[in-house]
């Protein structure tokens, strides 16, 4: 179907229908109208901004209809992206990963410095990124043992191949056995270069975890003494190995001195931070990350959104 160039609003409506109602991919829509995937993404954003497309989410047990823009305003973030809540955890993670990938592809501009941390969701997101303008890609967190078939280095290398840009790997574990070991590694030129490059990020993608079992990729890699020391210091959230208290304050526990990753302060200085979180159990952690000033775009599922609303109403 062709659309007159003068009928711009009609084009927005058609593209909105194709994407949101007919479940066509951005690639399929781009082929249908002879435009690029980036143009499709921009037109979808415009359709929502102009009110041609309105997204409403009805949360179980609540008669209130909440749109993404209203919830983003309540939370104090620039943008909120919601995905459906699914019973299958892997499928849920993949939905969130697709949303993160779309945000990365829409937000990355030529010449940017883009930092990416590691989580299972972010790893899947990198696999969904099909095109990026030329940019520098920075690894924001060291590697974790036992991360399955992927690691942070593979993630940033994958994005580097897509963007045909320079990759800044962080050749170190995320957590080492002592502050002395961490300080020694930070002196190594390649590691120092990657950590310093995080000072000039234009865009970052991170994951938000709760400081508790099965809710943080770091929790299971440290011993009980470290875990409970951090809890005693007020830790409720973990982001790239950095711990946060409920009020957003960085928790300077013994663990912090052993972590090789982007700092909270570097993320605070980054103009755009895409943060992803999954499940109602991470609501307190999400609030902590927002309070810390390290969330611009928040990507979450409906169950987490519902829990955030409950906390807002309390």
Rosetta silent file (secondary structure, phi, psi, omega in degrees, C-alpha in Angstrom):
SEQUENCE: XXXXXXXXXXXXXXXXXXXXXXXXXXXXXXXXXXXXXXXXXXXXXXXXXXXXXXXXXXXXXXXXXXXXXXXXXXXXXXXXXXXXXXXXXXXXXXXXXXXXXXXXXXXXXXXXXXXXXXXXXXXXXXXXXXXXXXXXXXXXXXXXXXXXXXXXXXXXXXXXXXXXXXXXXXXXXXXXXXXXXXXXXXXXXXXXXXXXXXXXXXXXXXXXXXXXXXXXXXXXXXXXXXXXXXXXXXXXXXXXXXXXXXXXXXXXXXXXXXXXXXXXXXXXXXXXXXXXXXXXXXXXXXXXXXXXXXXXXXXXXXXXXXXXXXXXXX
SCORE:     score description
SCORE:     0.000 S_00000001
   1 L     0.000  135.294  177.365    0.000    0.000    0.000 S_00000001
   2 L  -105.970  150.218 -178.055    1.330    3.483   -0.855 S_00000001
   3 L  -127.502  132.419  178.702    0.582    6.607    1.116 S_00000001
   4 L   -58.402  141.624 -179.377    0.675   10.162   -0.194 S_00000001
   5 L   -62.284  -28.010 -179.164    3.536   12.173    1.212 S_00000001
   6 L   -75.670  -20.005 -178.105    1.061   14.872    2.245 S_00000001
   7 L   -93.206   62.965 -174.599   -0.937   12.422    4.345 S_00000001
   8 H   -65.224  -41.118  179.838    1.676   12.194    7.079 S_00000001
   9 H   -65.328  -34.671  176.678   -0.793   11.505    9.862 S_00000001
  10 H   -64.426  -38.206  177.523   -2.317    8.725    7.786 S_00000001
  11 H   -64.748  -42.310  178.187    1.118    7.181    7.410 S_00000001
  12 H   -60.047  -41.963 -179.831    1.657    7.368   11.163 S_00000001
  13 H   -65.697  -42.258 -179.211   -1.664    5.624   11.758 S_00000001
  14 H   -65.203  -44.610  179.874   -0.923    2.879    9.228 S_00000001
  15 H   -65.954  -39.276  176.152    2.533    2.196   10.604 S_00000001
  16 H   -60.772  -42.465  178.325    1.139    2.201   14.134 S_00000001
  17 H   -64.050  -44.573 -179.534   -1.512   -0.331   13.123 S_00000001
  18 H   -58.862  -41.994 -173.236    1.054   -2.529   11.368 S_00000001
  19 H   -82.180  -48.982 -171.966    3.349   -2.596   14.396 S_00000001
  20 H   -87.591  -29.845 -178.039    1.025   -2.583   17.402 S_00000001
  21 H  -102.103  -40.322 -176.628   -2.051   -4.384   16.072 S_00000001
  22 L   -94.845   -3.676  175.388   -0.794   -6.591   13.244 S_00000001
  23 L    60.133   31.604  173.134    2.523   -7.444   14.978 S_00000001
  24 L   -76.009  146.810  177.629    4.677   -6.738   11.942 S_00000001
  25 L   -77.541  164.501  177.719    8.359   -6.226   12.700 S_00000001
  26 H   -62.581  -34.170  177.980   10.099   -2.924   11.998 S_00000001
  27 H   -64.395  -44.842  179.354   11.993   -4.646    9.186 S_00000001
  28 H   -62.921  -41.665  179.542    8.744   -5.815    7.563 S_00000001
  29 H   -65.844  -41.410  178.705    7.212   -2.349    7.890 S_00000001
  30 H   -59.446  -43.082  178.744   10.333   -0.746    6.448 S_00000001
  31 H   -65.987  -37.807 -178.419   10.147   -3.045    3.425 S_00000001
  32 H   -63.168  -39.887 -174.285    6.425   -2.358    2.996 S_00000001
  33 H  -105.610    2.835  177.057    6.868    1.433    2.826 S_00000001
  34 L    68.311   36.209  178.505   10.332    1.610    1.310 S_00000001
  35 L  -127.247  175.288 -179.071   11.951    3.286    4.313 S_00000001
  36 L   -86.073  163.304  177.059   14.657    2.311    6.813 S_00000001
  37 H   -62.728  -35.803  178.106   14.108    0.567   10.130 S_00000001
  38 H   -63.071  -40.001  177.922   15.371    3.691   11.899 S_00000001
  39 H   -64.407  -38.524  176.885   12.705    5.759   10.117 S_00000001
  40 H   -59.969  -46.498 -179.722   10.047    3.273   11.217 S_00000001
  41 H   -60.334  -42.453  179.652   11.187    3.626   14.833 S_00000001
  42 H   -66.007  -39.925  179.527   11.087    7.428   14.607 S_00000001
  43 H   -67.082  -36.432  176.388    7.611    7.383   13.029 S_00000001
  44 H   -64.881  -41.265  176.376    6.312    5.068   15.765 S_00000001
  45 H   -62.207  -42.223 -179.801    7.669    7.456   18.393 S_00000001
  46 H   -64.837  -40.549  179.891    6.043   10.371   16.581 S_00000001
  47 H   -60.527  -38.692  178.382    2.711    8.527   16.352 S_00000001
  48 H   -73.161  -40.793 -179.422    2.707    8.065   20.122 S_00000001
  49 H   -64.188  -34.488 -178.868    3.873   11.607   20.818 S_00000001
  50 L   -85.073   -3.959  179.502    1.096   13.029   18.613 S_00000001
  51 L    81.774    7.165  177.390   -1.561   10.856   20.257 S_00000001
  52 L   -71.938  -37.973  172.960   -2.287    8.913   17.075 S_00000001
  53 L  -112.081  126.567  176.870   -1.173    5.758   18.868 S_00000001
  54 L  -122.379  129.350 -179.312   -2.108    5.425   22.538 S_00000001
  55 L  -109.941  124.600  178.289   -0.863    2.540   24.669 S_00000001
  56 E  -123.983  142.798  179.252   -2.762    1.628   27.794 S_00000001
  57 E  -122.052  124.240  175.984   -1.986   -1.112   30.285 S_00000001
  58 E   -98.407  114.293 -178.601   -4.633   -2.534   32.603 S_00000001
  59 L   -82.875  138.701  179.880   -2.928   -3.950   35.664 S_00000001
  60 L   -55.153  133.076  177.061   -4.522   -6.999   37.344 S_00000001
  61 L    81.246    1.479  179.794   -6.635   -6.001   40.317 S_00000001
  62 L  -128.739  128.313 -179.982   -6.617   -2.331   39.387 S_00000001
  63 L   -78.589  -10.706 -175.546   -9.348   -0.551   37.411 S_00000001
  64 L   -75.466  137.404  173.516   -6.999    2.291   36.559 S_00000001
  65 E   -95.745  129.656 -176.083   -5.607    2.532   33.050 S_00000001
  66 E  -123.163  123.478  175.068   -1.986    3.653   33.026 S_00000001
  67 E   -95.256  164.583 -173.698   -0.104    4.742   29.948 S_00000001
  68 H   -64.306  -37.404 -178.597    3.651    4.673   29.682 S_00000001
  69 H   -65.592  -42.002 -179.659    4.058    8.448   29.574 S_00000001
  70 H   -65.814  -42.966 -179.572    2.051    8.954   32.774 S_00000001
  71 H   -67.335  -38.181  176.929    3.912    6.233   34.643 S_00000001
  72 H   -59.807  -41.707  179.566    7.266    7.584   33.462 S_00000001
  73 H   -64.589  -41.513  179.292    6.318   10.991   34.848 S_00000001
  74 H   -63.941  -37.814 -178.297    5.293    9.480   38.184 S_00000001
  75 H   -79.706  -21.844 -178.521    8.558    7.581   38.429 S_00000001
  76 L    84.914   30.102  175.065   10.670   10.528   37.354 S_00000001
  77 L  -114.100  157.642 -178.145   12.261    8.947   34.279 S_00000001
  78 L   -69.826  -35.743 -175.593   12.380   10.383   30.779 S_00000001
  79 E  -149.429  142.169  176.192   10.921    7.314   29.111 S_00000001
  80 E  -124.070  132.068  176.213    9.281    4.066   30.149 S_00000001
  81 E  -118.140  121.450 -178.884    9.039    0.991   27.941 S_00000001
  82 E  -106.443  139.697  170.520    6.636   -1.742   29.080 S_00000001
  83 E  -118.340  162.917  176.082    6.512   -5.338   27.920 S_00000001
  84 L   -64.227  154.728  172.300    3.919   -7.985   28.667 S_00000001
  85 L   -94.674  127.759 -178.690    4.417  -10.225   31.690 S_00000001
  86 L  -119.149  152.574  179.531    4.832  -13.877   30.753 S_00000001
  87 L   -74.476  -27.924  179.055    4.916  -16.987   32.926 S_00000001
  88 L   -83.463  117.511 -174.379    7.945  -18.358   31.079 S_00000001
  89 H   -63.229  -40.079 -179.335   11.026  -16.593   32.459 S_00000001
  90 H   -66.294  -42.889  177.291   13.149  -17.090   29.338 S_00000001
  91 H   -64.468  -39.024  177.147   10.425  -15.741   27.054 S_00000001
  92 H   -60.956  -45.442  179.858    9.936  -12.819   29.426 S_00000001
  93 H   -61.947  -38.749 -179.275   13.638  -12.043   29.342 S_00000001
  94 H   -67.338  -37.572  175.887   13.637  -12.175   25.554 S_00000001
  95 H   -60.493  -46.451  178.106   10.747   -9.686   25.361 S_00000001
  96 H   -63.292  -39.852  179.390   12.669   -7.281   27.559 S_00000001
  97 H   -61.748  -42.119  177.441   15.822   -7.901   25.523 S_00000001
  98 H   -61.599  -40.623  179.227   14.027   -6.992   22.304 S_00000001
  99 H   -65.018  -41.475  177.318   12.799   -3.777   23.896 S_00000001
 100 H   -63.639  -43.497  179.183   16.316   -2.876   25.053 S_00000001
 101 H   -59.609  -43.359  178.485   17.705   -3.636   21.589 S_00000001
 102 H   -61.501  -41.849  178.980   15.118   -1.353   19.986 S_00000001
 103 H   -65.533  -39.896  176.881   16.022    1.449   22.385 S_00000001
 104 H   -61.633  -44.736 -177.893   19.722    1.004   21.648 S_00000001
 105 H   -67.614  -34.512  179.520   19.124    1.118   17.907 S_00000001
 106 H   -76.308  -33.986 -171.072   16.909    4.209   18.193 S_00000001
 107 H   -89.912  -23.491 -176.446   19.111    6.103   20.633 S_00000001
 108 L   -77.576  127.353  177.393   22.586    5.487   19.212 S_00000001
 109 L  -114.624  157.746 -179.227   23.854    8.200   16.888 S_00000001
 110 L   -57.438  133.820  177.281   26.953    8.240   14.725 S_00000001
 111 L    88.292   -3.306 -179.912   30.102    9.085   16.668 S_00000001
 112 L   -70.784  160.377  167.680   28.660    8.288   20.090 S_00000001
 113 E  -107.315  116.624 -172.654   30.454    6.434   22.855 S_00000001
 114 E  -114.929  123.414  177.960   28.124    3.649   23.997 S_00000001
 115 E  -104.851  140.436  179.323   28.715    1.632   27.146 S_00000001
 116 E  -133.981  127.404  175.163   27.088   -1.725   27.829 S_00000001
 117 L   -84.759 -166.568  179.422   27.171   -3.698   31.050 S_00000001
 118 L  -127.990  137.688  166.453   26.399   -7.412   31.278 S_00000001
 119 L  -159.156  169.834  178.164   23.351   -9.382   32.356 S_00000001
 120 H   -62.415  -36.533  178.669   21.493  -12.264   30.776 S_00000001
 121 H   -68.366  -44.001  179.726   18.933   -9.792   29.423 S_00000001
 122 H   -65.904  -35.034  176.311   21.574   -7.450   28.013 S_00000001
 123 H   -61.760  -44.452  177.709   23.354  -10.390   26.419 S_00000001
 124 H   -66.159  -36.847  179.508   20.133  -11.368   24.654 S_00000001
 125 H   -59.990  -42.786 -179.692   19.533   -7.735   23.714 S_00000001
 126 H   -59.736  -31.767  179.036   22.880   -7.554   21.912 S_00000001
 127 H   -72.420  -21.642  178.798   21.795  -10.506   19.789 S_00000001
 128 H   -89.889   -9.769  179.718   18.683   -8.574   18.728 S_00000001
 129 L   -78.170  114.464 -175.536   20.650   -5.492   17.650 S_00000001
 130 L  -103.837  -18.996  178.559   20.775   -5.692   13.860 S_00000001
 131 L  -154.860  140.246  175.744   22.068   -2.239   12.955 S_00000001
 132 L  -144.593  144.278  171.011   23.924    0.589   14.641 S_00000001
 133 L   -68.290  164.637 -178.842   25.609    3.692   13.271 S_00000001
 134 L   -61.562  124.879 -178.429   29.371    3.801   13.654 S_00000001
 135 L  -154.167  167.053  173.641   30.163    4.314   17.328 S_00000001
 136 E   -91.815  137.758 -177.478   32.615    3.343   20.051 S_00000001
 137 E  -117.663  124.877 -175.210   31.474    0.495   22.302 S_00000001
 138 E  -113.772  130.401  174.101   32.742    0.281   25.882 S_00000001
 139 E   -78.357  121.223 -172.470   32.531   -2.759   28.148 S_00000001
 140 L   -95.384   -8.991 -178.645   31.204   -1.437   31.462 S_00000001
 141 E  -145.750  142.647  176.847   31.684   -4.476   33.693 S_00000001
 142 L   -67.048  176.072 -174.559   34.266   -7.199   34.055 S_00000001
 143 E   -81.930  149.667  174.260   33.484  -10.844   33.432 S_00000001
 144 L  -110.108  134.127  176.200   31.651  -13.147   35.816 S_00000001
 145 L   -67.760  150.074  176.817   32.586  -16.827   36.031 S_00000001
 146 L    70.141   32.243 -179.337   29.875  -19.289   35.167 S_00000001
 147 L   -90.069   15.644  177.247   27.966  -16.908   32.899 S_00000001
 148 L    82.044 -139.705 -173.567   27.038  -19.659   30.464 S_00000001
 149 L   -87.744    4.363 -177.751   27.748  -19.350   26.773 S_00000001
 150 L  -137.608  166.732  175.898   28.375  -15.629   26.792 S_00000001
 151 L  -153.628  168.785 -176.238   30.375  -12.978   28.589 S_00000001
 152 H   -58.700  -34.200 -179.624   30.693   -9.175   28.539 S_00000001
 153 H   -64.527  -45.760  178.003   33.584   -9.256   26.065 S_00000001
 154 H   -61.293  -37.209 -179.531   31.582  -11.221   23.503 S_00000001
 155 H   -61.073  -51.892 -177.126   28.671   -8.841   24.010 S_00000001
 156 H   -70.574  -32.252  176.617   30.628   -5.672   23.209 S_00000001
 157 H   -64.966  -37.627  177.606   32.498   -7.356   20.362 S_00000001
 158 H   -62.324  -46.112  178.373   29.165   -8.311   18.827 S_00000001
 159 H   -66.885  -34.796  177.097   27.947   -4.710   19.016 S_00000001
 160 H   -63.227  -38.476  177.698   31.288   -3.511   17.679 S_00000001
 161 H   -66.102  -39.739 -179.895   30.888   -5.707   14.608 S_00000001
 162 H   -65.264  -40.405 -176.276   27.386   -4.361   13.997 S_00000001
 163 H   -89.115  -12.654 -175.768   28.518   -0.740   14.318 S_00000001
 164 L    57.294   35.889 -178.743   31.920   -1.216   12.674 S_00000001
 165 L  -115.826  177.822  179.554   33.319    0.909   15.486 S_00000001
 166 L   -73.028  138.356  177.816   36.100    0.734   18.049 S_00000001
 167 E  -110.477  135.231  177.623   35.579   -1.607   20.998 S_00000001
 168 E  -111.510   91.515 -178.422   36.988   -0.884   24.454 S_00000001
 169 L   -77.489  153.507  175.996   37.138   -4.240   26.266 S_00000001
 170 L  -110.919   97.142 -172.436   37.578   -4.557   30.014 S_00000001
 171 L   -81.180   69.622 -177.315   40.055   -7.399   30.407 S_00000001
 172 L  -161.241  159.050  171.084   39.254   -8.240   34.009 S_00000001
 173 E   -71.561  159.449  175.703   36.834  -10.138   36.240 S_00000001
 174 L   -69.902  -43.340 -178.603   33.920   -8.165   37.677 S_00000001
 175 E  -125.461  128.785  176.824   34.800   -9.130   41.255 S_00000001
 176 L  -113.140  177.199 -168.778   38.279  -10.033   42.513 S_00000001
 177 L   -78.613  -15.656 -178.397   39.440  -11.397   45.864 S_00000001
 178 L  -157.717  160.192  176.031   40.748   -8.180   47.395 S_00000001
 179 H   -63.307  -34.790  179.587   40.930   -4.420   47.022 S_00000001
 180 H   -63.127  -43.892  177.632   44.684   -4.754   46.514 S_00000001
 181 H   -62.150  -43.633  179.855   44.183   -7.067   43.530 S_00000001
 182 H   -61.456  -44.055  179.252   41.594   -4.695   42.075 S_00000001
 183 H   -62.219  -39.018  177.898   43.914   -1.700   42.457 S_00000001
 184 H   -63.530  -42.759  179.114   46.697   -3.608   40.725 S_00000001
 185 H   -65.645  -36.672 -179.614   44.465   -4.482   37.798 S_00000001
 186 H   -64.507  -20.164  179.108   43.290   -0.871   37.477 S_00000001
 187 L   -80.361  -17.391 -179.400   46.911    0.135   36.853 S_00000001
 188 L   -69.683  132.645 -171.784   47.157   -2.060   33.761 S_00000001
 189 H   -53.430  -46.198 -176.292   46.913    0.156   30.652 S_00000001
 190 H   -66.920  -39.552  178.727   44.165   -1.733   28.806 S_00000001
 191 H   -69.594  -43.664  178.752   41.954   -1.990   31.883 S_00000001
 192 H   -59.843  -40.454 -178.840   42.640    1.611   32.859 S_00000001
 193 H   -62.955  -43.608 -179.516   41.760    2.790   29.340 S_00000001
 194 H   -66.075  -44.186 -179.752   38.378    1.062   29.353 S_00000001
 195 H   -65.126  -37.646  178.827   37.475    2.328   32.828 S_00000001
 196 H   -70.696  -34.492  179.633   38.549    5.863   31.898 S_00000001
 197 H   -60.508  -27.359  178.580   36.596    5.721   28.630 S_00000001
 198 H   -66.383  -10.302  175.155   33.439    5.387   30.731 S_00000001
 199 H   -70.818  -21.777 -173.796   33.999    9.038   31.717 S_00000001
 200 H  -116.521   31.222  179.742   32.897   10.119   28.240 S_00000001
 201 L   -68.997  139.445  169.612   29.830    7.958   27.650 S_00000001
 202 L   -96.309  -28.542 -174.492   26.962    9.374   25.604 S_00000001
 203 E  -150.407  141.937  176.899   24.733    6.353   26.144 S_00000001
 204 E  -139.069  151.213  173.656   24.778    3.335   28.449 S_00000001
 205 E  -124.762  124.363 -177.335   22.744    0.158   28.845 S_00000001
 206 E  -136.366  166.841  175.264   22.644   -1.477   32.270 S_00000001
 207 E  -117.440  145.939  179.221   20.562   -3.965   34.246 S_00000001
 208 L  -107.144  124.155  175.841   19.093   -3.397   37.698 S_00000001
 209 E  -118.092  157.753  172.545   19.180   -6.241   40.198 S_00000001
 210 E   -89.332  148.612  179.450   18.025   -6.510   43.796 S_00000001
 211 L   -82.151   86.707 -178.890   20.633   -7.304   46.425 S_00000001
 212 L  -172.815  169.011 -178.187   19.411  -10.791   47.224 S_00000001
 213 L   -62.491  135.858  178.024   19.546  -14.425   46.066 S_00000001
 214 L    66.645    8.075 -179.275   18.525  -15.050   42.439 S_00000001
 215 L  -119.267   -1.830 -179.992   17.948  -11.313   41.942 S_00000001
 216 L  -144.219  137.635  178.495   21.532  -10.191   41.289 S_00000001
 217 L   -71.383  -16.600 -177.946   24.249  -11.693   39.106 S_00000001
 218 L   -91.954  -34.612 -174.408   26.807  -10.759   41.774 S_00000001
 219 H   -48.496  -47.742 -175.682   25.081  -12.092   44.913 S_00000001
 220 H   -75.254   -7.311 -178.801   25.821  -15.741   44.124 S_00000001
 221 H   -99.898    1.591  178.334   29.485  -14.978   43.334 S_00000001
 222 L  -124.026  163.735 -176.272   30.390  -13.635   46.775 S_00000001
 223 L   -85.574  173.388 -175.882   30.378  -15.234   50.223 S_00000001
 224 H   -62.541  -33.426  179.339   27.907  -14.730   53.059 S_00000001
 225 H   -61.581  -45.876  179.810   30.178  -12.326   54.911 S_00000001
 226 H   -65.951  -44.359 -179.471   30.239   -9.968   51.917 S_00000001
 227 H   -56.650  -51.615 -173.372   26.509  -10.348   51.291 S_00000001
 228 H   -76.645  -26.443  172.989   25.472   -9.533   54.831 S_00000001
 229 H   -63.481  -42.377  178.394   28.031   -6.773   55.233 S_00000001
 230 H   -67.467  -40.933  177.235   26.459   -5.046   52.234 S_00000001
 231 H   -60.823  -42.802  179.550   22.952   -5.633   53.583 S_00000001
 232 H   -63.084  -31.632  178.899   23.988   -4.142   56.912 S_00000001
 233 L   -80.002   -3.328  175.126   25.316   -1.097   55.040 S_00000001
 234 L   104.289    8.328 -177.001   21.877   -0.638   53.472 S_00000001
 235 E   -65.277  130.674  173.853   22.257   -2.250   50.039 S_00000001
 236 E  -126.401  -16.976 -175.041   18.973   -2.982   48.248 S_00000001
 237 E  -136.489  154.470  176.378   20.051   -2.773   44.605 S_00000001
 238 E  -135.026  131.748  178.769   22.947   -3.844   42.388 S_00000001
 239 E  -140.602  113.754 -178.310   23.886   -2.353   39.032 S_00000001
 240 L    55.878   37.623  179.057   27.078   -3.428   37.262 S_00000001
 241 L    82.836   -7.856  179.519   28.436   -4.692   40.566 S_00000001
 242 E   -93.583  135.526 -176.195   27.790   -1.370   42.299 S_00000001
 243 E   -99.903  144.695 -178.702   25.446   -1.430   45.289 S_00000001
 244 E  -127.564  143.637  171.845   22.803    1.181   46.083 S_00000001
 245 E   -83.984  170.598 -176.438   20.801    2.002   49.193 S_00000001
 246 L   -59.984  -29.793 -179.679   17.059    2.658   48.989 S_00000001
 247 L   -87.284    6.995  178.952   17.654    6.425   48.793 S_00000001
 248 L    90.855   -3.433 -179.537   20.017    6.016   45.836 S_00000001
 249 L   -69.679  131.661  173.918   23.171    6.447   47.886 S_00000001
 250 E   -62.191  134.678  179.701   26.125    4.315   46.687 S_00000001
 251 L   -92.152  113.642 -177.416   26.958    1.691   49.315 S_00000001
 252 L   -91.160   65.632  177.992   30.702    1.778   49.986 S_00000001
 253 L   -84.933  177.175  177.681   31.017   -1.730   51.331 S_00000001
 254 H   -59.351  -31.632 -179.728   34.098   -3.935   51.140 S_00000001
 255 H   -62.137  -38.420 -175.235   32.696   -5.365   47.907 S_00000001
 256 H   -57.802  -36.143 -178.755   32.824   -1.992   46.148 S_00000001
 257 H   -74.233  -12.195 -178.751   36.623   -1.868   46.398 S_00000001
 258 H  -102.626    0.335 -175.454   36.863   -5.291   44.728 S_00000001
 259 E   -95.161  136.854  175.026   34.662   -4.484   41.719 S_00000001
 260 L  -113.343   97.574 -174.777   36.045   -3.620   38.275 S_00000001
 261 E  -167.837  172.249  174.157   33.236   -1.811   36.507 S_00000001
 262 L   -55.981  145.641  179.002   31.729    1.555   35.663 S_00000001
 263 L   -90.737  162.092  175.411   31.132    3.671   38.759 S_00000001
 264 H   -59.446  -40.899 -178.535   27.821    5.114   39.902 S_00000001
 265 H   -63.488  -38.042  177.595   29.268    8.582   39.367 S_00000001
 266 H   -65.516  -40.108  176.896   30.161    7.791   35.737 S_00000001
 267 H   -66.247  -37.083  178.857   26.623    6.583   35.093 S_00000001
 268 H   -62.834  -30.301 -179.966   25.231    9.717   36.730 S_00000001
 269 H   -85.924   -7.990 -178.152   27.203   11.820   34.235 S_00000001
 270 L   -78.757  125.465 -175.624   25.999    9.796   31.238 S_00000001
 271 L   -56.944  -40.824 -178.782   23.312   11.729   29.307 S_00000001
 272 E  -131.857  122.573  176.452   21.182    8.671   28.511 S_00000001
 273 E  -122.432  117.448  174.484   21.092    5.438   30.513 S_00000001
 274 E   -90.096  118.546 -177.934   18.812    2.609   29.393 S_00000001
 275 E  -118.689  133.811 -178.761   18.104    0.434   32.436 S_00000001
 276 E  -118.374  142.483  177.041   16.271   -2.894   32.324 S_00000001
 277 L  -148.813  150.624 -175.068   14.708   -4.831   35.196 S_00000001
 278 L  -130.020  131.257  170.517   12.443   -7.869   35.403 S_00000001
 279 L    90.580  146.181 -176.850    9.834   -8.949   37.921 S_00000001
 280 H   -59.322  -27.504 -177.313    7.958   -7.416   40.850 S_00000001
 281 H   -66.097  -13.859 -178.749   10.699   -8.442   43.286 S_00000001
 282 H   -99.359   12.465 -176.923   12.996   -5.761   41.832 S_00000001
 283 H   -60.664  -47.993  179.877   10.666   -2.813   42.525 S_00000001
 284 H   -61.248  -38.536  178.813   12.650   -1.484   45.488 S_00000001
 285 H   -65.028  -39.830  178.680   15.856   -1.815   43.481 S_00000001
 286 H   -62.728  -44.629  177.526   14.360    0.142   40.585 S_00000001
 287 H   -60.269  -38.441  178.743   13.374    2.969   42.911 S_00000001
 288 H   -63.851  -43.525  179.977   16.911    3.007   44.303 S_00000001
 289 H   -65.293  -39.546  176.926   18.431    3.247   40.814 S_00000001
 290 H   -64.347  -44.150  178.823   16.051    6.062   39.876 S_00000001
 291 H   -62.245  -30.299  179.016   16.890    7.881   43.116 S_00000001
 292 L   -74.356  -12.902 -179.848   20.586    7.478   42.285 S_00000001
 293 L    78.207   31.963 -178.563   20.049    9.346   39.017 S_00000001
 294 L  -119.639   24.079  178.329   21.219    6.521   36.766 S_00000001
 295 L  -131.852  117.748  172.526   18.001    5.816   34.843 S_00000001
 296 L  -101.616  -53.087  176.866   16.840    7.786   31.799 S_00000001
 297 E  -113.547  125.337 -178.391   14.901    5.083   29.958 S_00000001
 298 E  -109.855  124.257  179.498   13.401    2.288   32.046 S_00000001
 299 E  -111.720  115.456 -175.474   12.518   -1.030   30.390 S_00000001
 300 E  -142.849  167.848  175.061   10.321   -3.262   32.573 S_00000001
 301 E   -96.136  169.338 -174.744    7.539   -5.838   32.429 S_00000001
 302 H   -62.517  -37.404 -178.414    3.936   -5.294   33.536 S_00000001
 303 H   -64.303  -38.028  176.803    4.277   -7.139   36.839 S_00000001
 304 H   -69.220  -40.448  177.620    7.117   -4.867   37.888 S_00000001
 305 H   -59.934  -41.814  179.547    5.176   -1.802   36.736 S_00000001
 306 H   -62.283  -40.515  179.568    2.207   -2.896   38.856 S_00000001
 307 H   -68.839  -36.797  176.305    4.425   -3.255   41.921 S_00000001
 308 H   -62.845  -40.242  178.085    5.967    0.169   41.310 S_00000001
 309 H   -64.096  -40.000  177.735    2.471    1.652   41.180 S_00000001
 310 H   -59.742  -42.333 -179.574    1.575   -0.012   44.469 S_00000001
 311 H   -69.146  -33.111  176.305    4.607    1.564   46.095 S_00000001
 312 H   -65.102  -37.493 -176.876    3.694    4.949   44.625 S_00000001
 313 H   -79.212  -18.251 -175.501    0.212    4.676   46.102 S_00000001
 314 L   -70.791    0.000    0.000    1.417    3.555   49.534 S_00000001
